[in-house]
Amino acid sequence: MTVTLPRLADGAELTAWDSLRRAVWLFDPESCFGVYANSAALALWGATDLEELLARDFSALSPAVRARTDRLRSVTAGGDSVQERWTFYPRGQPLTVKAMISTVALDDGRRVLLFEATETEVGEEERRAVEALRHSAGPVALFDAGDAVLFANPGAFATYGEGVGLVARFAEAGDGRAVLQSALDGQTTDAVHRMTTREGARWHHIDCRPVLDPVTGAISVLLNERDVTDRVEAEAARAAAEQKVAMAEARQAFLSQMSHELRTPLNAVMGFADVLAGAGLEPEQADHVGRIRAAGQTLHVVLEQMIDLSHRDDWGTQLDRDALTSPGSAANPGMPSAPEASVEVEDEGRAMVVLYVDDNESNQVLVSTLLAAQGVICETADDGAQGVEAARRGGWDVILMDIQMPVMDGVEAARRIRALGSEVAATPIIALTANTLPEQVQQYFAVGMDDCIAKPLNAAGMFEKLFTQASRPWREGWQAQAAAAA
C-alpha cells in the first residue's frame, strides 16, 4: 500500500529528504502521529516501512515529554531552530540522538515539527542523569552570570514558559536579584519565595547555588524549585485562625475590664443618688439628686448598648450616632427605689443577715447602707478568700458575691463554698458584679450561684432578687412590702 504524503507549503515534495543519510522525520504535535520519515529515520525507529511508522499513536506522552514538545512548538514557531539531545525507545531500548528541531508548514495548513537527527554516544550515567532531569516535575534551570537561561527542563518551561530569567521569576524582583547575587558570591539559598508563574502567584521552595557550566567552565547558577503553595496557604490559614482567636480573647478581656472599670464607679454614683433621694432633702437638693440619677441612667443605657454592640463582628460600622439610643429629653424617672419600711418577719423574729464580698470600699458602703435602710444586717469581706472563711462560719441568709477581686475571684470563692460539705454549702449565692456578659453569667450558674445582679445597682431589683433567693418568710415579707409601696 502506497502512503499519500502531503507537500510543504511551498509545494516541495517531502521525498526530497529520502536520499539523506541522517534521519529526518516530521511529527504532528496536535494529532501525535508521524507525517513523514526517510529511510534513515525508519531504521532509527525500527519500523518495517513508512506505513507502519505513521500508524503508531504517540498520544500517550508523559507530562515531561508533553511539556518539552509544547516548548519546541513555542520556540520554533517564529522560524528559529533548537538543537537538543533526545532519548527515544524505538525497540524498548534507549537511543540517544542529537537533533535539530524546527517548525515547517504543510500545504494542508498544518504546522509540524521537523527532526533532523544523528546518533550520539552518551555515557550511561550521563544518559540516566539527563533523562531523570527531563522527567523531573519541579522546575530546574541553569543560568549564566548575566541571568540568561542556559538550560531549562520541561517542568521549568511548563511553569514559566520559554527563556524567563531567574530574577523575572520572582514576584518581588528584589528577592530575585538577592538570590542571584548570593549564588554569584558563592552562597546557597534555601528559602520559600513567592513566584510569578503561568498559573499566577505561587509559593516555591528555592534551592539556588553556584555551579560551573560543564560546557564553558564559567560560573553559573543552578535553580531548583518545589511548589509548596498548599503548605504555605495552610499555615497562613492556621495563623489567621489563631490570630482571630487571640483577637477574640483580647476583645473579651477588654470588655470584661471595661465593664468592671466603668460599671463599678457608676454603681456608686447611681446607688448613693438613690440613698440621697430617700434622705428627706430640700426640694432644690432633691431636684439636683434627680438630675444626677437621670444622668447616671442615661450613661448606664449608653454603656450597656456599647458593650452589646461590641460583641458583634461589625461593631465598628454599627457604633455610630444612630446606634446608641439615649433617653434624651424623654421622661426619665431614674432608678426605682426600694420600699422605705423595713421587712418584718414575725415567725423568724430576727433580721435577715447578708454576707457581702467585694474589694471596693464604695460598693461595700453603698450596699450596706441600702440593706440597713431595709433592716437587713450586712457584714462584708474584702476578697474571695475572706468570703469563703466567713461563709464557713455559717448563719447567712444570702451571700452577695463580687466577681473581679484580688487574692481569689468570686467564681472560685463560690465553687469552694459549694464544696464545704455542710448546710453552709447550700446558702444562696448571688453574683453582684459589673461582669455580666452572657458567657460570664453562664459561668456563674455553672459553679453553683443562684442569680446575678448587675452593676450599676438597681436597688429595687437587688432587693427583689435578694428576698427571692432567701427563705420563704423573707420572700413573702418582701412581696407584701413591695405591694404596699406600689
C-alpha positions as CSV (number, residue, x, y, z in Angstrom):
1,M,0.0,0.0,0.0
2,T,1.4,3.4,-1.0
3,V,1.2,6.2,1.6
4,T,0.0,9.5,0.2
5,L,2.2,12.3,1.6
6,P,1.3,16.0,1.9
7,R,3.6,18.6,0.4
8,L,5.3,21.5,2.1
9,A,3.5,24.8,2.0
10,D,5.8,26.0,-0.8
11,G,4.9,22.9,-2.9
12,A,8.1,21.0,-2.3
13,E,7.9,17.2,-2.1
14,L,8.7,15.6,1.2
15,T,10.5,12.8,-0.6
16,A,13.4,15.3,-1.2
17,W,14.7,14.0,2.1
18,D,14.7,10.4,1.1
19,S,18.3,10.3,0.0
20,L,19.8,11.9,3.1
21,R,21.9,9.7,5.3
22,R,20.8,11.5,8.5
23,A,17.4,10.6,10.0
24,V,14.7,13.1,9.1
25,W,11.1,12.8,10.2
26,L,8.0,15.1,10.6
27,F,5.8,14.9,13.7
28,D,2.4,16.5,14.2
29,P,2.2,17.6,17.8
30,E,-1.6,18.1,17.5
31,S,-2.5,14.6,16.4
32,C,0.6,13.0,17.9
33,F,1.1,10.9,14.7
34,G,4.1,11.0,12.4
35,V,3.7,12.7,9.0
36,Y,6.9,11.5,7.2
37,A,10.2,9.7,7.7
38,N,13.1,8.9,5.4
39,S,14.9,5.6,5.3
40,A,17.4,6.5,8.0
41,A,14.5,7.6,10.3
42,L,12.7,4.3,9.6
43,A,15.8,2.4,10.6
44,L,16.3,4.6,13.7
45,W,12.7,3.9,14.8
46,G,12.9,0.2,13.9
47,A,9.9,0.5,11.5
48,T,9.3,-2.1,8.8
49,D,8.1,0.6,6.4
50,L,6.6,4.1,6.4
51,E,3.0,2.9,6.6
52,E,3.8,1.0,9.8
53,L,5.6,4.0,11.4
54,L,2.9,6.5,10.5
55,A,0.3,4.2,12.1
56,R,1.9,4.5,15.5
57,D,0.0,6.5,18.1
58,F,2.3,8.7,20.3
59,S,-0.5,10.4,22.2
60,A,0.3,8.7,25.5
61,L,3.2,11.1,26.1
62,S,4.5,11.6,29.6
63,P,3.9,15.0,31.2
64,A,7.6,15.8,30.8
65,V,7.6,14.9,27.1
66,R,4.4,16.8,26.5
67,A,5.8,19.9,28.2
68,R,9.0,19.5,26.2
69,T,7.1,19.2,22.9
70,D,5.0,22.2,23.7
71,R,8.2,24.2,24.4
72,L,9.6,23.1,21.0
73,R,6.4,24.3,19.3
74,S,6.6,27.7,21.1
75,V,10.3,28.2,20.5
76,T,10.4,27.3,16.8
77,A,7.1,28.9,15.8
78,G,8.8,32.0,14.6
79,G,11.3,30.2,12.4
80,D,14.1,29.5,14.9
81,S,15.6,26.1,15.3
82,V,16.6,24.3,18.5
83,Q,19.4,21.8,18.9
84,E,18.9,19.2,21.7
85,R,19.6,15.7,22.7
86,W,16.7,13.3,22.8
87,T,16.4,9.8,24.0
88,F,13.9,7.6,22.2
89,Y,12.9,3.9,22.8
90,P,12.1,2.6,19.3
91,R,12.6,-1.1,20.3
92,G,12.2,-0.7,24.0
93,Q,15.9,0.1,24.2
94,P,17.2,3.7,24.7
95,L,18.6,5.5,21.7
96,T,20.1,9.0,22.2
97,V,20.3,11.3,19.2
98,K,21.5,14.9,18.7
99,A,18.6,16.6,16.9
100,M,18.0,19.9,15.1
101,I,14.3,20.7,15.5
102,S,12.3,23.3,13.6
103,T,8.8,24.0,12.5
104,V,7.6,23.6,8.9
105,A,4.3,24.4,7.3
106,L,2.4,21.9,5.1
107,D,0.1,22.6,2.2
108,D,-2.9,21.4,4.2
109,G,-2.3,24.1,6.8
110,R,-0.7,22.0,9.5
111,R,2.4,23.2,11.2
112,V,4.6,20.2,12.2
113,L,7.9,19.6,13.9
114,L,10.9,18.7,11.7
115,F,13.5,16.5,13.4
116,E,17.0,16.1,11.8
117,A,18.9,13.6,14.0
118,T,22.2,11.8,14.2
119,E,23.0,9.2,16.8
120,T,25.5,10.2,19.5
121,E,27.3,8.2,22.1
122,V,26.4,9.2,25.7
123,G,27.8,7.6,28.9
124,E,25.3,5.5,30.9
125,E,25.5,7.8,33.9
126,E,25.0,10.9,31.9
127,R,22.1,9.4,30.0
128,R,20.3,8.5,33.2
129,A,21.0,11.8,34.8
130,V,19.7,13.7,31.7
131,E,16.6,11.5,31.5
132,A,15.8,11.9,35.2
133,L,16.2,15.7,34.9
134,R,14.0,15.8,31.8
135,H,11.2,14.0,33.7
136,S,11.6,15.9,36.9
137,A,8.2,17.5,37.7
138,G,9.7,20.5,39.5
139,P,11.3,23.4,37.6
140,V,15.1,23.1,37.2
141,A,17.2,25.6,35.3
142,L,20.7,26.8,34.8
143,F,21.6,30.5,34.3
144,D,24.8,32.3,33.4
145,A,26.1,35.2,35.4
146,G,24.0,37.6,33.4
147,D,20.7,35.8,34.2
148,A,20.4,34.3,30.8
149,V,18.9,30.8,30.6
150,L,21.5,28.1,29.7
151,F,19.2,25.1,30.3
152,A,15.6,24.6,31.5
153,N,13.9,21.2,32.0
154,P,10.3,20.7,30.8
155,G,9.0,21.4,34.3
156,A,10.5,24.9,34.1
157,F,9.0,25.5,30.7
158,A,5.6,24.3,31.9
159,T,5.8,26.6,34.9
160,Y,7.3,29.8,33.4
161,G,7.5,29.5,29.6
162,E,10.5,29.9,27.4
163,G,13.5,32.0,28.3
164,V,12.3,33.5,31.6
165,G,15.3,34.6,33.6
166,L,15.9,33.9,37.3
167,V,15.1,37.4,38.6
168,A,11.9,37.6,36.5
169,R,10.5,34.5,38.1
170,F,10.3,36.1,41.5
171,A,7.1,38.1,42.4
172,E,9.5,40.6,44.1
173,A,12.3,41.5,41.8
174,G,14.5,42.5,44.7
175,D,14.2,38.9,46.1
176,G,15.3,37.5,42.8
177,R,18.3,39.9,42.5
178,A,19.4,39.0,46.0
179,V,19.1,35.2,45.3
180,L,21.1,35.6,42.1
181,Q,23.8,37.7,43.7
182,S,24.1,35.3,46.6
183,A,24.8,32.4,44.2
184,L,27.4,34.5,42.3
185,D,29.0,35.3,45.7
186,G,29.4,31.6,46.3
187,Q,26.4,31.2,48.7
188,T,23.5,28.8,48.6
189,T,19.9,30.0,49.1
190,D,17.4,27.7,50.8
191,A,14.1,29.5,51.4
192,V,10.5,29.9,50.3
193,H,9.6,32.8,47.9
194,R,6.5,33.9,46.1
195,M,7.0,33.3,42.3
196,T,5.1,34.6,39.2
197,T,4.2,31.5,37.2
198,R,1.9,30.9,34.2
199,E,-0.8,29.9,36.7
200,G,-0.3,33.1,38.7
201,A,1.4,33.7,42.0
202,R,2.7,30.5,43.7
203,W,4.9,29.8,46.7
204,H,8.1,27.8,45.8
205,H,10.8,26.4,48.0
206,I,14.0,27.6,46.3
207,D,17.4,25.9,46.3
208,C,19.8,28.1,44.4
209,R,23.5,27.5,44.3
210,P,26.6,28.3,42.3
211,V,28.0,25.6,39.9
212,L,30.4,25.6,36.9
213,D,29.0,25.4,33.4
214,P,30.1,22.0,32.1
215,V,30.4,23.4,28.6
216,T,32.3,26.7,29.2
217,G,33.6,26.2,32.7
218,A,32.3,29.6,33.7
219,I,30.4,30.2,36.9
220,S,26.7,29.6,36.5
221,V,23.6,29.4,38.8
222,L,21.5,26.3,39.3
223,L,17.9,26.9,40.4
224,N,15.9,24.0,41.7
225,E,12.2,24.8,42.7
226,R,9.5,22.9,44.5
227,D,5.9,24.1,44.7
228,V,4.8,24.4,48.4
229,T,1.8,26.7,47.9
230,D,-0.6,24.3,49.6
231,R,1.6,24.1,52.7
232,V,2.1,27.9,52.9
233,E,-1.6,28.7,52.4
234,A,-2.5,26.1,55.1
235,E,0.0,27.6,57.5
236,A,-1.3,31.1,56.7
237,A,-4.9,30.0,57.3
238,R,-3.9,28.4,60.6
239,A,-2.1,31.6,61.6
240,A,-5.1,33.7,60.6
241,A,-7.4,31.5,62.7
242,E,-5.1,31.7,65.7
243,Q,-4.9,35.4,65.3
244,K,-8.7,35.6,65.1
245,V,-9.0,33.6,68.3
246,A,-6.4,35.7,70.0
247,M,-8.2,38.9,68.9
248,A,-11.5,37.5,70.2
249,E,-9.9,36.6,73.6
250,A,-8.3,40.1,73.7
251,R,-11.6,41.7,73.0
252,Q,-13.3,39.6,75.6
253,A,-10.7,40.6,78.2
254,F,-11.1,44.2,77.2
255,L,-14.9,44.0,77.5
256,S,-14.6,42.4,80.9
257,Q,-12.2,45.1,82.1
258,M,-14.2,47.9,80.6
259,S,-17.4,46.6,82.1
260,H,-15.8,46.3,85.5
261,E,-14.0,49.7,85.4
262,L,-17.0,51.7,84.2
263,R,-19.8,50.0,85.9
264,T,-18.2,49.9,89.3
265,P,-17.9,53.7,89.8
266,L,-21.2,54.2,88.0
267,N,-22.7,51.9,90.6
268,A,-21.6,54.1,93.4
269,V,-22.9,57.3,91.6
270,M,-26.3,55.9,91.0
271,G,-26.6,54.0,94.2
272,F,-25.7,56.9,96.5
273,A,-28.0,59.1,94.5
274,D,-30.8,56.7,95.4
275,V,-29.7,56.9,99.1
276,L,-29.8,60.7,99.0
277,A,-33.2,60.7,97.2
278,G,-34.7,58.9,100.2
279,A,-33.0,61.1,102.8
280,G,-35.6,63.9,103.1
281,L,-33.7,66.5,101.1
282,E,-34.9,70.1,100.5
283,P,-36.8,70.5,97.1
284,E,-33.8,72.1,95.4
285,Q,-31.4,69.4,96.6
286,A,-33.9,66.7,95.7
287,D,-34.0,68.2,92.2
288,H,-30.2,68.1,91.9
289,V,-30.2,64.5,93.0
290,G,-32.9,63.7,90.5
291,R,-30.7,65.2,87.7
292,I,-27.8,63.1,88.9
293,R,-29.9,60.0,88.8
294,A,-31.2,60.8,85.3
295,A,-27.7,61.5,84.0
296,G,-26.5,58.2,85.6
297,Q,-29.3,56.3,84.0
298,T,-28.5,57.8,80.6
299,L,-24.9,56.9,80.9
300,H,-25.9,53.4,82.0
301,V,-28.1,52.9,78.9
302,V,-25.3,54.1,76.6
303,L,-22.7,51.9,78.3
304,E,-24.9,48.8,78.0
305,Q,-25.6,49.5,74.3
306,M,-21.9,50.0,73.6
307,I,-21.0,46.7,75.3
308,D,-23.8,44.9,73.5
309,L,-22.6,46.3,70.1
310,S,-19.0,45.4,70.8
311,H,-20.0,41.7,70.8
312,R,-20.7,41.9,67.1
313,D,-18.1,41.4,64.4
314,D,-19.4,44.5,62.6
315,W,-19.5,46.7,65.7
316,G,-17.1,49.2,64.3
317,T,-19.5,50.1,61.5
318,Q,-22.6,50.0,63.8
319,L,-21.2,52.2,66.5
320,D,-22.4,55.5,65.1
321,R,-24.8,58.2,66.2
322,D,-27.9,56.2,65.4
323,A,-26.7,53.0,67.0
324,L,-26.8,54.4,70.6
325,T,-30.3,55.2,71.9
326,S,-30.2,57.8,74.6
327,P,-33.1,58.7,76.8
328,G,-32.5,62.3,75.7
329,S,-35.3,64.6,76.6
330,A,-37.8,61.8,77.3
331,A,-39.1,61.4,80.8
332,N,-36.6,59.6,83.0
333,P,-37.8,58.6,86.4
334,G,-34.4,57.2,87.4
335,M,-33.8,54.0,89.3
336,P,-36.8,52.7,91.2
337,S,-36.3,52.9,95.0
338,A,-36.8,50.1,97.4
339,P,-39.8,50.3,99.8
340,E,-39.0,52.6,102.7
341,A,-40.2,50.4,105.5
342,S,-38.1,47.6,106.8
343,V,-39.2,44.0,106.3
344,E,-40.7,42.3,109.4
345,V,-40.8,38.6,109.6
346,E,-42.8,37.6,112.6
347,D,-42.2,33.8,112.5
348,E,-38.4,34.4,112.2
349,G,-38.2,37.1,114.9
350,R,-34.9,38.4,113.5
351,A,-33.5,40.5,110.8
352,M,-32.0,39.0,107.6
353,V,-28.3,38.6,107.7
354,V,-26.3,39.0,104.5
355,L,-22.6,38.5,103.7
356,Y,-21.3,40.9,101.0
357,V,-18.0,40.1,99.5
358,D,-16.4,42.9,97.5
359,D,-13.0,44.6,97.3
360,N,-14.3,48.0,96.5
361,E,-15.0,50.1,99.7
362,S,-17.5,52.4,97.9
363,N,-19.6,49.4,96.9
364,Q,-19.4,48.0,100.4
365,V,-20.7,51.3,101.9
366,L,-23.4,51.6,99.3
367,V,-24.8,48.1,99.6
368,S,-24.5,48.1,103.4
369,T,-26.4,51.4,103.5
370,L,-29.2,50.2,101.3
371,L,-29.6,47.0,103.2
372,A,-29.5,48.7,106.6
373,A,-32.3,51.0,105.4
374,Q,-34.4,47.9,105.0
375,G,-33.4,46.4,108.3
376,V,-31.0,43.9,106.8
377,I,-27.8,43.2,108.7
378,C,-24.8,43.2,106.3
379,E,-21.3,42.1,107.0
380,T,-18.5,42.5,104.4
381,A,-15.4,40.6,103.3
382,D,-12.7,42.2,101.1
383,D,-11.9,39.3,98.7
384,G,-13.0,35.8,97.8
385,A,-10.6,34.1,100.2
386,Q,-12.1,36.1,103.2
387,G,-15.5,35.4,101.8
388,V,-15.0,31.6,101.9
389,E,-13.8,31.8,105.5
390,A,-16.7,34.0,106.5
391,A,-19.2,31.7,104.8
392,R,-17.7,28.7,106.6
393,R,-18.9,30.2,110.0
394,G,-22.5,30.0,108.7
395,G,-25.5,31.9,109.8
396,W,-26.0,33.8,106.5
397,D,-29.4,34.0,104.8
398,V,-27.8,35.2,101.5
399,I,-24.2,35.8,100.2
400,L,-23.7,38.6,97.7
401,M,-20.5,37.9,95.7
402,D,-18.5,40.3,93.6
403,I,-16.6,38.6,90.8
404,Q,-13.4,40.5,90.0
405,M,-11.4,40.6,93.2
406,P,-7.7,40.2,94.2
407,V,-6.5,37.0,96.0
408,M,-9.5,34.9,94.9
409,D,-12.2,35.9,92.5
410,G,-15.9,35.3,93.1
411,V,-16.2,32.3,90.8
412,E,-13.6,30.4,92.7
413,A,-15.0,31.5,96.0
414,A,-18.5,30.3,95.1
415,R,-17.0,26.9,93.9
416,R,-15.3,26.5,97.3
417,I,-18.3,27.4,99.3
418,R,-20.4,24.8,97.4
419,A,-17.7,22.3,98.3
420,L,-17.7,22.9,102.1
421,G,-19.7,19.8,102.8
422,S,-22.2,21.2,105.4
423,E,-25.5,23.0,105.3
424,V,-23.5,26.2,104.8
425,A,-22.8,24.9,101.2
426,A,-26.5,25.4,100.4
427,T,-26.5,29.1,101.3
428,P,-27.9,31.1,98.4
429,I,-25.2,33.0,96.5
430,I,-26.0,35.9,94.2
431,A,-23.3,37.4,92.0
432,L,-23.2,41.2,92.4
433,T,-20.9,42.3,89.6
434,A,-20.2,44.6,86.6
435,N,-19.1,41.5,84.6
436,T,-22.4,40.4,83.1
437,L,-21.6,39.3,79.6
438,P,-23.8,36.2,78.7
439,E,-20.9,33.7,78.8
440,Q,-19.8,35.2,82.2
441,V,-23.2,34.8,83.7
442,Q,-23.4,31.2,82.4
443,Q,-20.2,30.5,84.2
444,Y,-21.6,31.9,87.5
445,F,-24.5,29.5,87.3
446,A,-22.2,26.6,86.3
447,V,-20.3,26.9,89.6
448,G,-23.5,26.9,91.7
449,M,-24.5,30.6,92.0
450,D,-28.2,31.1,92.2
451,D,-28.7,34.5,90.5
452,C,-26.9,37.6,89.2
453,I,-27.3,41.3,90.0
454,A,-25.7,43.7,87.6
455,K,-23.8,46.9,88.4
456,P,-24.8,49.7,88.3
457,L,-27.1,48.6,91.0
458,N,-30.9,48.8,90.7
459,A,-31.9,49.0,94.4
460,A,-35.4,47.6,93.8
461,G,-34.1,44.9,91.6
462,M,-31.4,43.9,94.1
463,F,-34.0,43.6,96.9
464,E,-36.3,41.6,94.7
465,K,-33.6,39.0,93.9
466,L,-32.3,39.1,97.5
467,F,-35.6,38.2,99.1
468,T,-36.5,35.8,96.3
469,Q,-33.4,33.7,96.9
470,A,-33.8,33.8,100.7
471,S,-36.2,31.6,102.6
472,R,-40.0,31.7,102.2
473,P,-40.8,34.1,105.1
474,W,-38.3,36.7,103.9
475,R,-39.7,36.4,100.4
476,E,-43.3,36.7,101.5
477,G,-42.4,39.7,103.7
478,W,-40.7,41.5,100.9
479,Q,-43.6,40.9,98.5
480,A,-46.0,42.3,101.0
481,Q,-43.9,45.4,101.5
482,A,-43.5,45.9,97.7
483,A,-47.2,45.6,97.1
484,A,-47.9,48.1,99.9
485,A,-45.4,50.6,98.4
486,A,-46.9,50.2,94.9
